[in-house]
């Protein structure tokens, strides 16, 4: 077989295509226009879904697959951005872009299989094969790389994906260091590239060999003004928040929304246009309460990442727990899947 070409079966059909044929299909298909903006939902314009084609799939670490998604006229992105994948089942899941921002013909994402998760990662691993047509939305960036005199990066496992493009984008001579941790070396994606990029700036922590990372040592002698970037599981992000030196700026990207379930309180929710007043108990969400009376209310990820459930706030103070809205958007809207009232009453334009 010619180097660089592989034969794959299209999902749902018998036709066999080489990777070169897949790319021709991308270029010729009428499904890949440059996206326009859909009408605003609660004041937020959203980019239309793009159609892309899975043209490469590779296992890059234990339990981690990388996908190359090709399309024409794809919107540009900057390090830290993520993409919404609309999976064949209709589930929407968010994955950080980890490829080359200069490649305008493709997006690259990587995802770890979470066996006891909510099903999205399993669907990616089991159904997104080469030749699969896929809908994506975005990119969006709530984790941008800012200018700073120095940087400290902390990545846990698959949390290396948004950090990797940042490392590639740092100017020559920049002062930075990276702590990269994981359960085992074999489970840590992009390890060879990270070692090459970071050299002696890298602190590698495989938990089965080294135990938990020493954050005190990592942050020793960290100067004021340093930008600290952290992406990883909740235990790691919480530990970084505790160990953060005074005078540094923390930038976080979590795997799951911030939750304060033990401190939740009951509050009253008025749906102004519907003329209904509901009670949201401590152990429920605004989304669940609303869907009991308005079952057609749109939602998807239930994690505060995709923005599908965004609604306009008319009155009340919001306890925002999402990872999506900008500061300006938080002034008069919320994501009802995760956010709550800060006090005892909230009024929505629903």
C-alpha positions as CSV (number, residue, x, y, z in Angstrom):
1,X,0.0,0.0,0.0
2,X,1.2,3.5,-0.8
3,X,2.7,5.2,2.2
4,X,0.4,7.8,3.7
5,X,-2.8,6.2,2.4
6,X,-5.1,3.9,4.2
7,X,-8.3,2.2,3.1
8,X,-11.3,2.8,5.4
9,X,-15.0,1.9,5.4
10,X,-17.6,4.6,5.5
11,X,-20.0,4.2,8.4
12,X,-23.4,3.1,7.1
13,X,-22.1,2.2,3.6
14,X,-20.1,-0.3,1.8
15,X,-17.9,2.1,-0.2
16,X,-14.2,2.1,0.6
17,X,-12.2,5.3,0.4
18,X,-8.6,6.1,0.7
19,X,-7.6,9.0,2.9
20,X,-6.9,11.0,-0.2
21,X,-10.4,10.3,-1.4
22,X,-11.8,11.4,1.9
23,X,-10.0,14.7,1.5
24,X,-11.4,15.2,-2.0
25,X,-14.8,14.6,-0.5
26,X,-14.3,17.3,2.0
27,X,-13.3,19.8,-0.7
28,X,-16.2,18.9,-3.1
29,X,-19.1,18.5,-0.6
30,X,-21.6,21.4,-0.5
31,X,-21.9,20.8,3.3
32,X,-18.8,22.8,4.2
33,X,-19.5,26.5,3.7
34,X,-17.9,29.1,5.9
35,X,-20.5,29.4,8.8
36,X,-22.7,32.4,9.3
37,X,-24.2,33.3,12.6
38,X,-27.6,32.0,13.7
39,X,-30.0,34.4,15.2
40,X,-29.2,35.2,18.9
41,X,-30.6,33.0,21.6
42,X,-31.2,35.1,24.7
43,X,-28.9,37.7,23.2
44,X,-26.0,35.4,22.3
45,X,-25.2,34.9,18.6
46,X,-24.1,31.3,17.8
47,X,-22.0,30.1,14.9
48,X,-23.8,27.6,12.8
49,X,-22.8,24.0,12.9
50,X,-20.0,22.9,10.6
51,X,-19.8,19.6,8.8
52,X,-16.4,17.9,9.0
53,X,-15.1,14.5,8.1
54,X,-13.0,12.2,10.3
55,X,-10.0,11.6,8.1
56,X,-7.6,10.1,10.7
57,X,-7.9,8.3,14.0
58,X,-5.0,7.3,16.2
59,X,-4.6,5.8,19.7
60,X,-1.9,8.1,21.2
61,X,-1.9,6.7,24.8
62,X,-3.8,4.1,26.8
63,X,-7.4,5.0,26.6
64,X,-6.8,8.1,24.5
65,X,-7.7,8.6,20.8
66,X,-6.8,11.5,18.6
67,X,-9.1,12.6,15.7
68,X,-8.3,14.7,12.7
69,X,-11.5,16.5,11.5
70,X,-11.2,18.0,8.0
71,X,-13.4,20.7,6.4
72,X,-13.2,23.7,4.1
73,X,-13.0,27.3,5.4
74,X,-12.9,26.3,9.0
75,X,-12.8,29.3,11.5
76,X,-9.4,30.1,12.9
77,X,-8.6,29.5,16.6
78,X,-6.1,30.4,19.2
79,X,-4.4,28.2,21.9
80,X,-6.8,27.3,24.6
81,X,-9.9,27.1,22.4
82,X,-12.3,24.2,22.4
83,X,-14.8,22.7,19.9
84,X,-18.3,21.3,20.4
85,X,-18.7,17.9,18.9
86,X,-22.3,16.9,18.1
87,X,-22.1,13.1,18.3
88,X,-24.3,10.8,16.2
89,X,-26.6,10.2,19.2
90,X,-27.2,14.0,19.5
91,X,-25.0,14.4,22.6
92,X,-22.8,17.5,22.6
93,X,-19.4,17.2,24.1
94,X,-16.5,19.7,24.3
95,X,-12.9,18.9,23.5
96,X,-9.9,21.2,23.5
97,X,-8.2,21.8,20.1
98,X,-4.7,20.4,20.3
99,X,-3.4,20.7,16.7
100,X,-1.9,23.5,14.7
101,X,-3.9,26.8,14.7
102,X,-2.4,27.6,11.3
103,X,-4.0,24.5,9.7
104,X,-7.3,26.0,8.4
105,X,-8.4,22.8,6.7
106,X,-8.6,20.6,9.8
107,X,-9.2,20.5,13.6
108,X,-7.5,18.0,15.9
109,X,-8.9,16.8,19.2
110,X,-8.1,14.0,21.6
111,X,-10.3,12.4,24.1
112,X,-9.9,9.9,26.9
113,X,-12.4,7.1,27.4
114,X,-14.2,7.5,30.7
115,X,-15.8,4.1,31.3
116,X,-18.1,5.3,34.1
117,X,-18.9,8.7,32.4
118,X,-22.1,9.9,30.8
119,X,-21.6,8.2,27.5
120,X,-19.9,10.9,25.3
121,X,-16.4,9.6,25.4
122,X,-17.5,6.0,24.8
123,X,-19.4,7.2,21.7
124,X,-16.3,9.0,20.4
125,X,-14.2,5.9,21.0
126,X,-16.6,3.4,19.5
127,X,-18.4,5.3,16.7
128,X,-16.1,8.0,15.3
129,X,-14.1,6.1,12.8
130,X,-12.4,7.3,9.7
131,X,-15.0,8.3,7.1
132,X,-17.6,9.5,9.7
133,X,-19.3,12.8,8.9
134,X,-19.6,14.9,12.0
135,X,-21.2,18.2,13.1
136,X,-19.1,20.6,15.1
137,X,-19.7,24.1,16.6
138,X,-17.2,26.7,17.5
139,X,-14.4,27.1,18.2
140,X,-14.7,29.1,21.4
141,X,-12.0,30.2,23.8
142,X,-12.5,30.8,27.6
143,X,-8.9,29.8,28.3
144,X,-6.8,32.1,26.2
145,X,-3.0,32.5,26.5
146,X,-2.3,36.0,27.8
147,X,0.9,38.0,27.8
148,X,2.8,37.6,31.0
149,X,6.4,38.0,32.3
150,X,6.5,34.3,33.1
151,X,4.3,31.2,33.0
152,X,3.7,28.0,35.1
153,X,1.6,25.3,33.4
154,X,0.0,22.4,35.3
155,X,-1.7,19.7,33.3
156,X,-3.3,16.5,34.5
157,X,-3.7,13.6,32.0
158,X,-5.9,14.7,29.1
159,X,-5.6,18.2,30.4
160,X,-2.5,18.6,28.4
161,X,-4.6,19.1,25.3
162,X,-5.2,22.9,25.6
163,X,-1.8,23.4,27.1
164,X,0.2,21.8,24.2
165,X,-0.7,24.6,21.6
166,X,0.2,27.2,24.3
167,X,3.7,25.7,24.7
168,X,4.2,25.7,20.9
169,X,3.1,29.4,20.7
170,X,5.3,30.8,23.4
171,X,7.9,33.2,22.1
172,X,11.5,32.2,22.1
173,X,13.1,33.2,25.3
174,X,9.9,33.2,27.3
175,X,10.3,32.1,31.0
176,X,8.1,29.1,31.7
177,X,7.9,25.7,33.3
178,X,5.4,22.8,33.1
179,X,4.2,20.1,35.6
180,X,2.6,17.3,33.7
181,X,1.0,14.5,35.7
182,X,-0.9,11.3,35.0
183,X,-1.9,8.0,36.5
184,X,0.9,6.2,34.5
185,X,3.3,7.2,31.8
186,X,1.5,5.0,29.3
187,X,-1.7,6.9,29.9
188,X,-0.2,10.4,29.3
189,X,-0.8,11.6,25.7
190,X,1.7,13.6,23.7
191,X,4.4,12.7,26.2
192,X,7.2,12.5,23.6
193,X,6.4,15.9,22.2
194,X,6.0,17.5,25.6
195,X,9.5,16.3,26.6
196,X,10.9,17.7,23.4
197,X,9.2,21.0,23.8
198,X,9.9,21.5,27.5
199,X,13.3,19.9,28.1
200,X,14.5,20.7,31.6
201,X,11.5,23.0,32.2
202,X,9.4,19.8,32.6
203,X,8.5,18.1,35.8
204,X,6.9,14.8,35.0
205,X,4.8,13.0,37.6
206,X,3.4,9.5,37.0
207,X,1.3,8.8,40.1
208,X,2.0,5.0,40.1
209,X,5.8,5.8,40.3
210,X,6.0,9.2,42.0
211,X,2.8,9.8,44.0
212,X,1.1,13.1,44.0
213,X,2.8,16.2,42.5
214,X,4.8,18.5,44.9
215,X,3.1,21.8,44.1
216,X,5.0,23.7,46.8
217,X,8.2,22.8,45.0
218,X,6.7,23.8,41.7
219,X,5.7,27.2,42.9
220,X,8.8,27.9,44.9
221,X,10.4,31.2,43.9
222,X,7.5,32.0,41.5
223,X,7.6,35.7,40.9
224,X,4.6,38.0,41.1
225,X,2.8,38.5,37.8
226,X,3.4,35.0,36.7
227,X,0.4,33.5,34.8
228,X,-0.5,30.0,36.1
229,X,-2.4,27.8,33.7
230,X,-4.1,24.6,35.0
231,X,-6.2,22.0,33.3
232,X,-7.1,18.7,34.9
233,X,-9.4,16.8,37.3
234,X,-11.0,18.6,40.2
235,X,-8.5,17.3,42.8
236,X,-5.6,18.8,40.9
237,X,-7.3,22.2,40.2
238,X,-8.4,22.5,43.8
239,X,-4.8,21.8,45.0
240,X,-3.4,24.4,42.6
241,X,-5.9,27.0,43.9
242,X,-4.7,26.3,47.5
243,X,-1.0,26.3,46.6
244,X,-1.1,29.4,44.3
245,X,1.5,32.0,45.4
246,X,0.3,35.5,46.2
247,X,0.6,37.9,43.3
248,X,0.2,35.3,40.5
249,X,-2.8,35.1,38.1
250,X,-4.6,31.7,37.9
251,X,-6.3,30.5,34.7
252,X,-8.3,27.4,35.1
253,X,-10.1,24.9,32.8
254,X,-12.0,22.2,34.6
255,X,-13.1,18.8,33.3
256,X,-16.5,19.4,35.1
257,X,-18.4,22.4,36.3
258,X,-17.8,23.8,39.7
259,X,-20.3,22.5,42.2
260,X,-21.1,23.5,45.8
261,X,-23.9,21.1,46.4
262,X,-23.4,21.1,50.2
263,X,-24.0,24.8,50.3
264,X,-27.0,25.0,47.9
265,X,-30.2,26.5,49.2
266,X,-33.7,26.5,47.9
267,X,-34.9,29.5,45.9
268,X,-37.9,30.9,44.0
269,X,-37.8,31.0,40.2
270,X,-40.2,33.1,38.2
271,X,-40.6,32.4,34.5
272,X,-41.9,35.9,33.5
273,X,-43.3,35.1,30.0
274,X,-44.9,31.9,31.1
275,X,-46.5,33.4,34.2
276,X,-45.2,30.6,36.4
277,X,-43.3,30.6,39.7
278,X,-41.4,27.5,40.7
279,X,-39.3,26.3,43.6
280,X,-35.7,25.1,42.9
281,X,-34.7,22.8,45.8
282,X,-31.1,22.4,46.9
283,X,-30.6,19.0,45.3
284,X,-31.9,20.0,41.9
285,X,-31.1,22.4,39.1
286,X,-32.9,25.3,37.4
287,X,-33.0,23.2,34.2
288,X,-34.7,20.3,35.9
289,X,-37.3,22.6,37.5
290,X,-38.0,24.4,34.3
291,X,-38.3,21.2,32.2
292,X,-41.1,20.0,34.6
293,X,-43.3,22.8,33.3
294,X,-41.6,23.6,29.9
295,X,-40.5,20.2,28.7
296,X,-39.4,21.5,25.3
297,X,-36.7,23.7,26.8
298,X,-33.4,23.1,24.9
299,X,-30.4,21.7,26.7
300,X,-27.5,19.4,25.8
301,X,-24.3,18.9,27.9
302,X,-25.7,19.7,31.4
303,X,-22.2,20.6,32.3
304,X,-22.1,24.4,31.7
305,X,-19.9,24.1,28.5
306,X,-22.1,24.1,25.4
307,X,-24.4,27.1,26.0
308,X,-27.5,25.4,24.6
309,X,-29.6,26.2,27.7
310,X,-28.6,29.9,28.1
311,X,-31.4,32.1,29.2
312,X,-31.9,35.8,29.9
313,X,-32.0,37.0,33.5
314,X,-34.5,39.8,34.3
315,X,-34.1,40.1,38.0
316,X,-31.9,38.5,40.7
317,X,-28.2,37.8,41.3
318,X,-26.7,34.7,39.7
319,X,-24.2,32.3,41.1
320,X,-22.5,31.5,37.8
321,X,-20.9,28.0,37.6
322,X,-20.3,27.6,33.9
323,X,-17.1,27.6,31.9
324,X,-18.5,29.4,28.9
325,X,-20.1,32.8,29.3
326,X,-18.1,36.0,29.0
327,X,-18.1,38.5,31.8
328,X,-20.4,40.7,29.7
329,X,-22.8,37.8,29.1
330,X,-23.0,37.0,32.8
331,X,-24.4,40.5,33.4
332,X,-27.8,39.4,32.1
333,X,-27.9,35.7,31.4
334,X,-27.1,32.3,32.8
335,X,-26.7,28.6,31.9
336,X,-29.6,27.0,33.7
337,X,-28.0,23.5,33.7
338,X,-25.5,24.5,36.4
339,X,-25.9,28.0,37.6
340,X,-28.2,29.1,40.5
341,X,-29.6,32.1,42.3
342,X,-27.2,33.6,44.7
343,X,-30.1,34.8,46.9
344,X,-33.7,33.7,47.3
345,X,-35.2,34.7,44.0
346,X,-34.4,34.7,40.3
347,X,-36.6,35.9,37.4
348,X,-35.9,34.6,33.8
349,X,-37.3,35.7,30.5
350,X,-39.0,32.4,29.8
